[in-house]
Amino acid sequence: MADSLPDPNGIDPATAAPAMVPADGESGRPRLAFDLDVDVCVIGAGLAGLTAAREIARGGMSVAVLEGRSVGWSASGHTLGSVMPGYALAPADLIERVGFDQARALWALAQEGADYVRATATSDAAAALTEGALEVSTVDAGDRIIGRLQTLSEDFATDVEGWQTERVRATLKSERYFHAIHYPKAFQIDGRRYVHRLAALAEEAGARIFEDTPVVGIDPAGIRKRVVTPSARLRCGHVVMAGNVHLGEPGRRLASTLLPVWRYVAVTAPLGERLAETIAFPGAVTDSDGIDQFRVVEGDRLMWSGPETVWQGDPARHAKRIRRRIATVFPQLAPVEIAEAWSGVFGQTVHAMPQIGEVQPGVWVLGGFGRQGLATTATGGLLVARGIVHGDRNWRQFAPFELVWAGGTAGRIAGQAADAWSRGQAATLGALARLRERARNREQAREATRTARIAAARTRAADR
């Protein structure tokens, strides 16, 4: 494999995502070993880059995709596969940032992305989708959830329903959960299968994908841009930077606007009937604090994601944390055996919105999809493709969310501290909520006992 430049975020490409990554040469895709002239060069063969490449090729333009390692080797091949409405930025905050009308327009674009993912995934006859997603509250916050339901359903035309605590606990056997928001039209797919499906469809449309081809230099000046790799040079009219936090020295400025976050995922060994007795929801579940995400896979296994770090860690070590967490939330599932664990690194923006658009003539950015879900990767790819092929300007809806420096090392330290604080606060608030609930239940029981005694005494008095 050709050597690549050190990553500006300190990510070791040889170990960043050790699980579920195809072996070198497994795909049969070549390294770029000859000079090439194309209309568009896409840097990064992840979800967003491959969506853009496919749609640009379908528009009749020549496309080359340069991937420093292999298709979907990092975050795009290590997602939980959840396709949810909207963005990481809360609807109320989105309205405050850009106004009501533009917020609705952005929300509609995310829904278009979700529809694209569904149509693309289901074009694979072997693909399996699970429907529905549940966002559960770890505190008794019914009034707050009612407000969110109204915003989502009335202002953003999103199909949602509220679940009372009793229904939540009948579905998820855990006293840690209270109310929930159900998204019946959300869905989950096999993320790794989907990214490879996208690659195949892009190639069918005419795009050429070169793996093991890191970019070591970009000259964006002039009408024809120049892209340099270790073995060849490429000329193009447009460059699409879709390499997330892995862009290396040529994309240092762009990569510096993303906070790299490693999220760790584990899949349990088969849990048998006790899993069905504990979790009766077929879709994805996430808590309102964004700490735990899980869903049932392969019938009787549990896929769980939770720990996050801003520096690369050992998935095996974090698998132990996940095992303990499962036992804490669902004690009836313990002991839990972890069959597989892995990590993926994604880029998180300061403003919690993706980076989509043209940053200078002929240079486009597709990044910052961390915490956004799969739908927005399709949204970004579609918008950039339309901008390049048709001159469409709808990508400017994202102009308010400019490139903002993520703070470097200090930003990572602050991010890790904020994550630890939020997890600690969530745990404390959850514990207090459960204590209040138990105290309320005890008081109700005492009141019921007093009422019964009074009624019995009145009955005895009447009998006399």
C-alpha positions as CSV (number, residue, x, y, z in Angstrom):
1,M,0.0,0.0,0.0
2,A,1.3,3.5,-0.8
3,D,2.2,5.6,2.1
4,S,-0.1,8.4,3.0
5,L,0.6,11.6,4.8
6,P,-0.1,11.8,8.6
7,D,-3.7,12.7,9.3
8,P,-4.0,16.2,10.9
9,N,-6.3,14.7,13.5
10,G,-3.8,12.0,14.6
11,I,-5.9,9.1,13.2
12,D,-4.0,6.0,12.3
13,P,-5.6,4.7,9.1
14,A,-4.3,1.2,9.8
15,T,-6.2,0.8,13.0
16,A,-9.0,3.4,13.1
17,A,-11.6,0.9,12.1
18,P,-10.2,-2.6,12.5
19,A,-13.5,-4.5,12.3
20,M,-15.7,-5.2,9.3
21,V,-13.2,-3.6,6.9
22,P,-12.5,-5.5,3.6
23,A,-9.0,-6.8,3.2
24,D,-6.8,-4.9,0.8
25,G,-7.5,-5.8,-2.8
26,E,-10.7,-7.7,-1.9
27,S,-12.9,-5.4,-4.0
28,G,-10.7,-5.7,-7.0
29,R,-10.7,-2.0,-7.5
30,P,-7.4,-0.6,-8.7
31,R,-5.1,2.1,-7.5
32,L,-4.8,5.1,-9.7
33,A,-1.5,4.5,-11.5
34,F,-1.9,6.7,-14.6
35,D,-2.7,10.4,-15.3
36,L,-6.4,11.1,-15.8
37,D,-8.6,13.9,-17.0
38,V,-12.2,14.0,-15.8
39,D,-15.1,16.4,-15.2
40,V,-15.3,15.8,-11.4
41,C,-13.0,14.3,-8.8
42,V,-14.6,13.1,-5.6
43,I,-12.1,12.6,-2.7
44,G,-13.5,10.0,-0.3
45,A,-15.5,6.8,-1.0
46,G,-17.9,7.1,1.9
47,L,-21.7,7.5,1.9
48,A,-21.8,11.2,0.9
49,G,-19.0,11.0,-1.7
50,L,-20.4,7.9,-3.4
51,T,-23.9,9.4,-3.5
52,A,-22.5,12.5,-5.2
53,A,-20.4,10.4,-7.6
54,R,-23.4,8.3,-8.6
55,E,-25.7,11.2,-9.2
56,I,-23.0,13.2,-11.1
57,A,-22.3,10.2,-13.3
58,R,-26.0,9.8,-13.9
59,G,-26.0,13.4,-15.1
60,G,-23.7,12.5,-17.9
61,M,-20.4,13.8,-16.5
62,S,-17.2,11.8,-16.0
63,V,-16.3,11.1,-12.4
64,A,-13.3,9.6,-10.6
65,V,-13.5,8.7,-6.9
66,L,-10.2,8.6,-5.0
67,E,-10.1,6.7,-1.8
68,G,-7.0,6.5,0.3
69,R,-7.9,3.1,1.6
70,S,-11.1,1.1,0.6
71,V,-14.8,1.9,0.2
72,G,-16.5,2.5,3.5
73,W,-13.5,1.6,5.6
74,S,-14.2,4.2,8.3
75,A,-17.4,5.8,9.6
76,S,-19.5,5.1,6.6
77,G,-18.9,1.3,7.0
78,H,-19.4,1.3,10.7
79,T,-22.7,3.1,11.3
80,L,-25.7,1.7,13.2
81,G,-27.7,2.2,9.9
82,S,-30.3,4.5,11.4
83,V,-32.3,6.8,9.1
84,M,-34.1,9.4,11.1
85,P,-35.8,12.7,10.2
86,G,-34.0,16.0,10.6
87,Y,-30.5,16.8,11.9
88,A,-28.4,16.7,15.0
89,L,-29.4,20.3,15.7
90,A,-32.7,20.4,17.5
91,P,-35.7,21.8,15.6
92,A,-36.2,24.7,18.0
93,D,-32.5,25.6,17.7
94,L,-32.7,25.3,13.9
95,I,-35.6,27.7,13.8
96,E,-33.7,30.1,16.0
97,R,-30.6,29.9,13.8
98,V,-32.2,30.4,10.3
99,G,-35.9,31.3,10.8
100,F,-39.0,29.2,10.4
101,D,-39.3,29.0,6.7
102,Q,-35.7,28.1,6.0
103,A,-35.8,25.6,8.8
104,R,-38.8,23.9,7.2
105,A,-37.0,23.9,3.8
106,L,-33.9,22.3,5.4
107,W,-36.1,19.7,7.1
108,A,-37.7,18.8,3.8
109,L,-34.2,18.3,2.3
110,A,-33.4,15.8,5.0
111,Q,-36.6,13.9,4.3
112,E,-35.6,13.8,0.6
113,G,-32.4,12.2,1.7
114,A,-34.2,9.6,3.8
115,D,-36.4,8.8,0.8
116,Y,-33.3,8.4,-1.4
117,V,-31.7,6.0,1.1
118,R,-34.8,3.9,1.3
119,A,-35.2,3.7,-2.5
120,T,-31.5,2.9,-2.9
121,A,-31.4,0.3,-0.1
122,T,-34.6,-1.5,-1.3
123,S,-33.2,-1.7,-4.8
124,D,-31.0,-4.5,-3.4
125,A,-33.3,-7.5,-3.2
126,A,-31.3,-9.0,-0.4
127,A,-31.4,-5.8,1.8
128,A,-33.3,-6.1,5.1
129,L,-35.0,-3.0,6.6
130,T,-36.5,-2.6,10.1
131,E,-39.1,0.0,10.6
132,G,-39.5,2.6,13.4
133,A,-37.4,4.4,15.9
134,L,-38.0,5.2,19.5
135,E,-36.4,8.2,21.4
136,V,-36.9,7.4,25.1
137,S,-36.5,9.9,28.0
138,T,-34.5,9.0,31.0
139,V,-36.4,11.5,33.1
140,D,-40.1,12.1,33.7
141,A,-40.4,15.0,31.2
142,G,-43.9,14.6,29.7
143,D,-44.5,18.3,29.2
144,R,-41.2,18.8,27.3
145,I,-42.0,15.8,25.0
146,I,-45.4,17.2,24.3
147,G,-43.8,20.5,23.1
148,R,-41.4,18.5,20.8
149,L,-44.2,16.5,19.4
150,Q,-46.1,19.6,18.5
151,T,-43.1,21.2,16.8
152,L,-42.3,18.0,14.9
153,S,-45.8,17.2,13.7
154,E,-47.3,20.7,13.2
155,D,-44.3,22.7,12.1
156,F,-42.2,20.1,10.3
157,A,-44.9,17.7,9.1
158,T,-43.1,14.7,10.7
159,D,-45.0,11.6,11.5
160,V,-44.5,11.1,15.2
161,E,-46.5,9.9,18.2
162,G,-46.0,10.2,21.9
163,W,-45.8,7.1,24.2
164,Q,-46.7,7.2,27.8
165,T,-44.4,5.6,30.4
166,E,-46.6,2.6,30.8
167,R,-46.4,1.8,27.1
168,V,-42.6,2.4,27.0
169,R,-42.0,0.0,29.9
170,A,-44.3,-2.6,28.4
171,T,-42.1,-2.5,25.3
172,L,-38.7,-2.0,26.9
173,K,-38.5,-3.8,30.3
174,S,-36.5,-1.1,32.1
175,E,-37.4,1.3,34.9
176,R,-34.9,3.7,33.5
177,Y,-37.1,4.9,30.8
178,F,-40.2,7.1,31.0
179,H,-42.0,8.8,28.1
180,A,-40.9,8.4,24.4
181,I,-41.3,9.8,20.9
182,H,-42.0,7.2,18.3
183,Y,-40.9,7.8,14.7
184,P,-42.9,5.2,12.7
185,K,-41.4,6.1,9.3
186,A,-37.8,6.0,10.5
187,F,-35.9,2.9,9.6
188,Q,-32.6,1.0,9.9
189,I,-30.4,-0.7,7.3
190,D,-27.2,-2.6,7.2
191,G,-24.9,0.4,6.9
192,R,-21.9,-1.5,5.5
193,R,-24.0,-3.3,2.9
194,Y,-25.5,0.0,1.9
195,V,-22.2,1.8,1.3
196,H,-21.0,-1.0,-0.9
197,R,-24.3,-1.0,-2.7
198,L,-23.7,2.7,-3.4
199,A,-20.3,2.0,-4.8
200,A,-21.6,-0.6,-7.2
201,L,-24.4,1.7,-8.4
202,A,-21.9,4.6,-8.9
203,E,-19.8,2.3,-11.0
204,E,-22.9,1.2,-13.0
205,A,-23.6,4.8,-13.7
206,G,-20.1,5.3,-15.1
207,A,-18.1,6.6,-12.1
208,R,-14.6,5.1,-11.6
209,I,-13.5,4.3,-8.1
210,F,-9.8,4.0,-7.3
211,E,-8.9,2.5,-3.9
212,D,-5.5,2.7,-2.1
213,T,-5.1,6.1,-3.7
214,P,-4.5,8.8,-1.1
215,V,-4.5,12.5,-2.2
216,V,-1.2,14.2,-1.4
217,G,-1.8,17.5,-3.1
218,I,-4.5,19.8,-4.5
219,D,-4.1,22.9,-6.7
220,P,-7.6,24.4,-6.7
221,A,-6.6,27.5,-8.9
222,G,-7.9,28.0,-12.3
223,I,-10.7,26.3,-14.3
224,R,-9.0,22.9,-14.3
225,K,-8.0,21.8,-10.8
226,R,-5.0,19.5,-10.2
227,V,-5.1,16.6,-7.8
228,V,-1.9,14.7,-7.0
229,T,-1.6,11.1,-5.7
230,P,1.5,9.1,-5.0
231,S,1.3,7.4,-8.5
232,A,-0.5,9.8,-10.8
233,R,-2.0,13.2,-11.4
234,L,-5.6,14.1,-12.1
235,R,-7.1,17.1,-13.8
236,C,-10.8,18.0,-13.3
237,G,-13.3,20.9,-13.4
238,H,-14.7,20.2,-9.9
239,V,-13.2,18.7,-6.7
240,V,-15.6,17.3,-4.1
241,M,-13.9,17.0,-0.7
242,A,-15.8,14.1,1.0
243,G,-13.1,12.6,3.1
244,N,-14.5,13.5,6.5
245,V,-11.6,13.8,9.0
246,H,-9.2,11.7,6.8
247,L,-8.4,14.3,4.2
248,G,-4.8,14.6,5.3
249,E,-2.5,17.6,4.5
250,P,-4.4,18.8,1.4
251,G,-7.6,19.1,3.4
252,R,-6.0,20.3,6.7
253,R,-8.2,23.4,6.8
254,L,-11.4,21.5,6.2
255,A,-10.4,18.7,8.6
256,S,-9.6,21.3,11.3
257,T,-13.3,22.3,11.3
258,L,-14.3,18.8,12.4
259,L,-14.0,17.3,15.9
260,P,-13.1,13.6,15.4
261,V,-15.2,11.4,17.6
262,W,-14.8,7.6,17.9
263,R,-18.0,5.8,18.7
264,Y,-17.8,2.2,19.9
265,V,-20.3,-0.5,18.9
266,A,-20.7,-4.1,20.2
267,V,-22.9,-7.0,19.2
268,T,-23.8,-9.6,21.8
269,A,-23.8,-13.3,21.4
270,P,-27.3,-14.8,20.9
271,L,-29.5,-14.0,24.0
272,G,-32.4,-16.3,23.2
273,E,-35.9,-15.8,24.5
274,R,-34.8,-13.4,27.3
275,L,-34.1,-10.7,24.6
276,A,-37.6,-11.0,23.2
277,E,-39.1,-10.9,26.7
278,T,-37.0,-7.7,27.5
279,I,-37.1,-5.7,24.2
280,A,-40.3,-6.0,22.1
281,F,-39.5,-3.1,19.7
282,P,-38.1,-4.1,16.3
283,G,-36.5,-0.7,15.4
284,A,-33.8,1.4,16.9
285,V,-33.9,2.9,20.3
286,T,-31.9,5.9,21.5
287,D,-32.2,7.8,24.8
288,S,-33.0,11.5,24.8
289,D,-29.4,12.3,26.1
290,G,-27.9,10.6,23.0
291,I,-25.8,8.3,25.2
292,D,-27.2,4.8,24.4
293,Q,-28.4,3.5,21.1
294,F,-29.4,-0.1,20.5
295,R,-31.5,-2.4,18.4
296,V,-32.1,-6.1,18.0
297,V,-30.3,-7.7,15.1
298,E,-30.4,-11.3,13.7
299,G,-33.4,-12.1,15.8
300,D,-31.8,-12.6,19.2
301,R,-28.7,-10.4,19.3
302,L,-28.4,-6.9,20.6
303,M,-26.3,-4.2,18.9
304,W,-25.4,-1.5,21.3
305,S,-23.5,1.8,20.8
306,G,-22.6,4.1,23.6
307,P,-19.1,5.1,24.6
308,E,-17.4,7.9,22.7
309,T,-13.9,9.3,22.8
310,V,-12.1,12.1,21.0
311,W,-8.9,10.0,20.7
312,Q,-8.7,6.6,19.3
313,G,-9.3,3.8,21.8
314,D,-9.4,0.0,21.9
315,P,-12.8,-1.4,20.9
316,A,-12.2,-4.5,23.1
317,R,-11.8,-2.3,26.2
318,H,-14.9,-0.3,25.4
319,A,-16.9,-3.5,24.8
320,K,-16.5,-4.2,28.5
321,R,-18.1,-0.8,29.2
322,I,-21.0,-1.7,26.8
323,R,-21.5,-5.1,28.5
324,R,-21.7,-3.4,31.9
325,R,-24.1,-0.7,30.5
326,I,-26.5,-3.4,29.1
327,A,-26.6,-5.1,32.4
328,T,-27.3,-1.8,34.1
329,V,-30.2,-0.8,31.8
330,F,-31.6,-4.4,31.4
331,P,-30.4,-6.5,34.5
332,Q,-32.5,-9.4,33.2
333,L,-30.2,-9.8,30.3
334,A,-27.1,-10.3,32.4
335,P,-24.7,-11.9,32.0
336,V,-24.1,-10.7,28.5
337,E,-21.4,-12.1,26.2
338,I,-20.0,-9.7,23.6
339,A,-19.4,-11.5,20.3
340,E,-17.9,-8.6,18.3
341,A,-16.9,-5.0,18.8
342,W,-15.6,-2.2,16.6
343,S,-15.3,1.6,16.3
344,G,-15.8,4.2,13.7
345,V,-14.6,7.8,13.6
346,F,-16.8,10.6,12.4
347,G,-16.4,14.3,12.1
348,Q,-18.6,16.5,14.3
349,T,-19.1,20.2,13.5
350,V,-19.3,23.0,16.1
351,H,-22.7,24.1,14.9
352,A,-24.2,20.5,14.8
353,M,-25.1,20.8,11.1
354,P,-23.4,19.1,8.1
355,Q,-21.1,21.0,5.8
356,I,-22.5,21.1,2.3
357,G,-21.7,23.4,-0.6
358,E,-19.2,25.2,-2.8
359,V,-16.4,26.9,-0.8
360,Q,-14.7,28.4,-3.8
361,P,-15.3,28.1,-7.6
362,G,-15.2,24.4,-8.5
363,V,-14.3,23.2,-4.9
364,W,-17.1,21.5,-3.0
365,V,-17.3,20.2,0.5
366,L,-19.3,17.3,1.9
367,G,-18.6,16.6,5.5
368,G,-19.6,17.0,9.1
369,F,-22.2,14.2,9.1
370,G,-21.3,12.9,12.6
371,R,-24.6,12.5,14.6
372,Q,-26.6,13.4,11.6
373,G,-27.8,9.9,10.5
374,L,-27.6,8.4,7.0
375,A,-30.3,10.6,5.5
376,T,-28.2,13.8,5.5
377,T,-25.3,12.0,3.7
378,A,-27.8,11.5,0.8
379,T,-29.1,15.0,1.1
380,G,-25.6,16.4,0.7
381,G,-24.6,14.1,-2.2
382,L,-27.8,15.1,-4.1
383,L,-27.4,18.8,-3.5
384,V,-23.7,18.9,-4.6
385,A,-24.5,16.7,-7.7
386,R,-27.3,19.0,-8.7
387,G,-25.1,22.0,-8.1
388,I,-22.3,20.6,-10.4
389,V,-24.5,19.1,-13.1
390,H,-27.4,21.6,-13.3
391,G,-26.1,24.7,-11.6
392,D,-28.7,24.3,-8.9
393,R,-28.2,26.6,-6.0
394,N,-30.3,24.8,-3.4
395,W,-27.2,23.9,-1.5
396,R,-27.0,27.5,-0.3
397,Q,-29.7,26.5,2.2
398,F,-26.7,25.4,4.2
399,A,-24.7,28.6,3.8
400,P,-25.5,29.8,7.4
401,F,-23.5,26.8,8.7
402,E,-20.1,27.9,7.6
403,L,-16.7,26.2,8.3
404,V,-15.9,26.8,11.9
405,W,-12.6,25.8,13.5
406,A,-13.2,22.9,16.0
407,G,-10.5,24.0,18.4
408,G,-7.7,21.5,17.7
409,T,-6.3,19.7,20.7
410,A,-8.0,22.1,23.1
411,G,-11.3,21.5,21.4
412,R,-10.8,17.7,21.8
413,I,-10.1,18.1,25.5
414,A,-13.1,20.3,25.9
415,G,-15.3,17.9,23.9
416,Q,-14.3,14.9,26.0
417,A,-14.9,16.9,29.2
418,A,-18.3,18.1,28.0
419,D,-19.2,14.5,27.1
420,A,-18.2,13.2,30.5
421,W,-20.1,16.1,32.2
422,S,-23.3,15.4,30.1
423,R,-23.1,11.7,30.8
424,G,-22.7,12.4,34.5
425,Q,-25.5,14.9,34.6
426,A,-27.8,12.5,32.6
427,A,-27.0,9.7,35.1
428,T,-27.8,12.0,38.1
429,L,-31.0,13.3,36.6
430,G,-32.1,9.8,35.7
431,A,-31.4,8.6,39.2
432,L,-33.3,11.5,40.8
433,A,-36.2,10.9,38.4
434,R,-36.4,7.2,39.5
435,L,-36.1,8.1,43.2
436,R,-39.0,10.6,42.8
437,E,-41.1,8.0,41.0
438,R,-40.5,5.5,43.7
439,A,-41.4,8.1,46.4
440,R,-44.5,9.0,44.5
441,N,-45.5,5.3,44.2
442,R,-45.0,4.8,47.9
443,E,-47.1,7.8,48.7
444,Q,-49.9,6.7,46.4
445,A,-49.7,3.2,48.0
446,R,-50.0,4.8,51.5
447,E,-52.9,7.0,50.3
448,A,-54.7,3.9,48.8
449,T,-54.2,2.1,52.1
450,R,-55.6,5.0,54.1
451,T,-58.6,5.3,51.8
452,A,-59.3,1.6,52.1
453,R,-59.1,1.8,55.9
454,I,-61.5,4.7,56.0
455,A,-63.9,3.0,53.7
456,A,-63.8,-0.2,55.8
457,A,-64.4,1.8,59.0
458,R,-67.4,3.5,57.5
459,T,-68.8,0.2,56.4
460,R,-68.5,-1.2,59.9
461,A,-70.1,1.9,61.4
462,A,-73.0,1.6,58.9
463,D,-73.5,-2.1,59.8
464,R,-73.9,-1.2,63.5
